[in-house]
Amino acid sequence: MANRSESVLTSNIKIKGNITEKESVVIDGEVNGNINAEYVETFDNSTIEGNITSKNVLIGGKLKGDIDSDKVHLKKTADVEGKIKQKTLSIEEGSILKIKTEIKK
């Protein structure tokens, strides 16, 4: 079985610029830029200003930007402002949302 690559940005990391990861990126810090990865997960303390392009997204922190993903899950701690383009969308009760959604074909 092949090991899956995962990049982790902890709470003390701040990035200004775009992130491109071939497989998985987990964010608990601050990102000011676009994120492109197969899987993106953000934790409660994360803050992102930029767009996310991915196959699977799990948002738990603040996001000001658009999401383009096959599958999007917004946790109850999510605070999202932007446009979401997805095939499937799940939202936990308690999420703070100012969004527009569009279903991908």
Secondary structure, 3 states (H helix, E strand, C coil): CCCCCEEEECCCCEEECCEECCCEEEECCEEECCEECCEEEECCCCEEECCEEEEEEEECCEEECCEEEEEEEECCCCEEEEEEEEEEEEECCCCEEEEEEEECC
